[in-house]
């Protein structure tokens, strides 16, 4: 139950973050009009400023930490951050301090994890659609959220998440040591290795994004759901995801097996195979986690 509550609050925090990022993109708020819409002014001044959304996000993380601090010990619940190969547990007491510091760090780390995965998915969509000369409105919205990163070379886009996630792990590590979640490492090389493992695990989250797009694409291909920019965006992105399969004879008349083959490959490569490898490592009492 607490995991579900934590996820819902993370989504609420993500919406606050996206609103903060989007306010400056609103043509009504630009100082110099760049389009016809930019010359129009609201009849009333905008009540919410950009910093209001950041303040609300900070308040959400603080209030959630306070909630965890009081409810966690009462129900014998220990917050845990699921990183697939390791699951740091945030203790109820912190070396003589109260639980709030540990709860607040968990609250921030949990939100950052969702934020990183979300932007990683946006970057993946941008990579898949990088050859689109006339991007759909939804694609343009995603590119705006990514900013300049959406226009960077492909190689840099592919390796950028590794450096960002490894950097975040190095940033959080001293705090995790302080509250007793982890211990000191023998060298900085181990710290970098841990950051690299965490970043590579994030790539496995693509299975959720790919399965969602390909499943909807499969449905829309055979069921008419009307004309909608969302379906067009999903179909375009899915076709680009399936581009490596174009040379295979997967179309028979009106039947296109590419989405089905794509779904099978995603399940095999990003779900079954990693789970099998982790199971084998666990069976042999081995781990991918450098320590």
C-alpha positions in Angstrom: 0.0 0.0 0.0 2.8 2.4 0.9 4.5 1.7 -2.4 1.3 2.7 -4.3 1.0 5.9 -2.2 4.6 6.7 -2.9 4.1 6.2 -6.6 1.0 8.3 -6.8 2.7 11.2 -4.9 5.7 10.9 -7.2 3.4 11.3 -10.2 1.9 14.4 -8.5 5.4 15.7 -8.0 6.2 15.0 -11.6 3.2 17.0 -12.8 4.3 19.9 -10.6 7.8 19.7 -12.2 6.4 19.6 -15.7 4.2 22.6 -15.0 7.3 24.5 -13.7 9.1 23.6 -16.9 6.2 24.4 -19.2 5.3 27.9 -17.8 8.2 29.5 -19.6 7.1 27.9 -22.9 3.6 29.4 -22.7 3.3 32.0 -25.5 1.1 34.2 -23.3 3.9 34.6 -20.8 6.7 35.6 -23.2 8.0 39.2 -23.0 8.5 39.5 -26.7 5.8 37.9 -28.9 7.3 35.4 -31.3 3.9 34.3 -32.8 0.4 35.6 -33.3 -0.6 33.8 -30.0 2.2 35.7 -28.3 0.6 39.1 -29.1 -2.6 38.1 -27.2 -2.8 38.9 -23.5 -4.9 37.3 -20.9 -7.7 39.4 -19.5 -6.4 38.6 -16.0 -2.8 38.4 -14.9 -1.6 34.9 -14.3 -1.9 34.1 -10.6 0.6 31.2 -10.5 4.3 31.9 -11.0 7.0 29.4 -12.0 8.4 29.3 -8.5 5.0 28.4 -7.1 5.2 25.0 -8.7 8.7 24.4 -7.3 7.6 25.5 -3.9 4.6 23.1 -4.1 7.0 20.3 -5.1 9.3 21.0 -2.2 6.3 21.1 0.1 5.0 17.8 -1.2 8.4 16.1 -0.6 8.6 17.6 2.9 5.0 16.7 3.9 5.4 13.2 2.5 8.6 12.7 4.5 6.8 13.9 7.7 4.0 11.4 6.9 6.5 8.6 6.5 8.3 9.6 9.7 5.2 9.2 11.8 3.4 6.3 10.0 6.4 4.2 9.1 7.4 3.2 12.7 3.7 2.7 13.7 3.1 0.1 11.0 6.7 -1.4 11.1 7.3 -0.1 7.5 10.9 0.5 6.3 11.2 2.6 3.1 13.1 0.8 0.4 14.4 2.1 -3.0 14.1 -0.6 -5.6 17.1 -0.4 -8.0 16.6 -4.0 -9.2 20.1 -5.2 -8.3 20.1 -3.6 -4.9 17.3 -2.3 -2.7 18.6 0.3 -0.2 16.6 0.3 3.0 16.2 3.6 4.8 16.3 3.0 8.6 13.7 4.2 11.1 16.4 5.7 13.3 19.5 7.5 12.2 22.4 7.4 14.6 20.6 9.2 17.4 18.6 11.5 15.1 14.9 11.2 14.4 13.5 9.4 11.3 12.8 12.6 9.4 16.3 12.9 7.8 16.1 9.3 6.5 12.4 9.8 5.4 13.2 13.0 3.6 16.1 11.5 1.8 14.0 8.6 0.7 11.2 11.0 -0.4 13.7 13.0 -2.5 15.5 9.9 -3.9 12.2 8.2 -4.8 11.0 11.2 -6.7 14.4 11.7 -8.5 14.3 8.0 -9.6 10.9 8.6 -11.3 12.1 11.9 -12.8 15.2 10.3 -14.2 13.2 7.4 -15.8 10.7 9.8 -17.2 13.3 12.0 -18.9 15.1 8.9 -20.0 11.9 7.8 -21.8 11.5 11.2 -23.4 15.1 11.0 -24.6 14.4 7.5 -26.0 11.4 8.7 -27.9 13.4 11.6 -29.3 16.1 9.2 -30.5 13.5 6.9 -32.2 11.9 9.9 -34.0 15.1 11.8 -34.7 14.6 11.5 -38.5 11.1 12.9 -38.5 11.2 16.1 -40.6 7.8 17.2 -39.6 7.3 16.2 -35.9 3.8 15.8 -34.5 2.6 18.3 -31.9 3.1 15.8 -29.1 6.7 15.2 -30.4 7.3 19.0 -30.3 6.1 19.1 -26.7 8.5 16.3 -25.7 11.3 18.1 -27.5 10.6 21.3 -25.6 10.8 19.4 -22.3 14.2 18.0 -23.3 15.5 21.4 -24.4 18.9 21.5 -26.2 19.5 17.8 -25.4 17.0 16.9 -28.1 19.3 18.4 -30.7 22.5 16.8 -29.5 24.3 14.1 -31.6 23.0 10.6 -31.3 26.1 9.2 -29.6 26.0 11.8 -26.8 22.3 11.1 -26.3 22.9 7.4 -25.9 25.6 7.8 -23.3 24.3 10.9 -21.5 22.0 8.9 -19.1 25.0 6.9 -17.8 26.9 10.0 -16.8 23.9 11.7 -15.3 22.8 8.7 -13.2 26.3 7.8 -12.1 26.8 11.5 -11.1 23.5 11.4 -9.1 24.6 8.2 -7.3 27.9 9.8 -6.4 26.0 12.8 -5.1 23.6 10.8 -2.9 26.2 8.3 -1.7 27.7 10.5 1.2 24.2 11.1 2.5 23.4 7.4 2.3 26.5 6.7 4.3 25.5 9.3 6.9 22.1 7.8 7.6 23.4 4.2 7.6 21.9 3.0 4.3 25.3 2.0 3.0 28.9 1.8 4.1 32.2 3.4 2.9 33.7 2.0 -0.2 37.3 1.0 -0.6 37.9 3.2 -3.6 36.2 5.7 -5.9 36.4 3.2 -8.7 33.8 1.1 -6.8 31.6 4.1 -6.5 31.8 4.7 -10.2 31.1 1.1 -10.9 28.0 1.2 -8.7 26.8 4.3 -10.6 27.4 2.6 -13.9 25.3 -0.5 -12.8 22.5 1.8 -11.6 22.5 3.6 -14.9 22.5 0.4 -17.0 19.5 -0.9 -15.0 17.6 2.2 -16.0 17.9 1.1 -19.6 15.9 -2.0 -18.7 12.9 0.3 -17.9 12.5 0.8 -21.6 10.5 -2.5 -21.6 7.5 -0.6 -20.1 7.7 2.2 -22.7 8.2 -0.1 -25.7 5.5 -2.5 -24.7 3.0 0.3 -24.1 3.7 1.9 -27.5 3.8 -1.4 -29.4 0.6 -2.7 -27.7 -1.4 0.4 -28.5 0.1 0.4 -32.0 -1.1 -3.2 -32.5 -4.6 -2.3 -31.4 -4.8 0.8 -33.5 -3.6 -1.1 -36.5 -6.6 -3.4 -36.5 -9.2 -1.4 -34.6 -10.3 2.0 -35.8 -10.4 4.4 -32.8 -10.9 7.6 -34.8 -8.4 10.2 -35.9 -6.5 11.6 -33.0 -3.0 13.2 -32.7 -2.2 10.8 -29.9 -2.8 7.7 -32.1 -0.8 9.3 -34.9 2.1 10.0 -32.6 2.1 6.5 -31.2 1.9 4.9 -34.6 4.8 7.0 -35.9 7.0 6.3 -32.9 6.1 2.6 -33.0 7.0 2.3 -36.7 10.4 3.9 -35.9 10.9 1.5 -33.1 10.2 -1.4 -35.5 12.4 0.0 -38.2 15.2 -2.7 -37.7 12.6 -5.3 -38.6 11.7 -3.7 -41.9 13.9 -6.0 -44.0 12.1 -9.1 -42.7 9.1 -10.5 -44.5 6.6 -9.8 -41.7 3.7 -8.4 -43.8 1.2 -10.7 -45.4 -1.5 -8.8 -47.2 -3.2 -6.6 -44.5 -1.6 -8.5 -41.7 1.5 -7.0 -40.2 3.4 -9.2 -37.8 6.1 -6.6 -37.0 4.3 -5.3 -33.8 3.9 -8.8 -32.5 7.5 -9.7 -33.2 8.6 -6.5 -31.6 6.6 -7.2 -28.4 8.1 -10.7 -28.2 11.6 -9.4 -28.6 11.1 -6.7 -25.9 9.8 -9.4 -23.5 12.7 -11.7 -24.3 15.5 -9.2 -24.3 14.4 -6.7 -21.6 12.4 -8.9 -19.2 13.0 -12.7 -19.4 16.8 -12.6 -20.2 17.7 -10.1 -17.5 15.5 -11.9 -14.9 17.1 -15.2 -15.9 20.6 -13.8 -15.5 19.8 -12.2 -12.1 18.3 -15.5 -11.0 21.4 -17.5 -12.1 23.7 -15.0 -10.3 21.6 -15.3 -7.1 21.6 -19.1 -7.4 25.3 -19.1 -7.5 25.5 -16.5 -4.7 26.9 -13.9 -7.0 25.9 -10.3 -7.6 26.3 -7.5 -10.2 26.6 -5.0 -7.4 30.2 -3.8 -6.9 31.1 -3.8 -3.2 
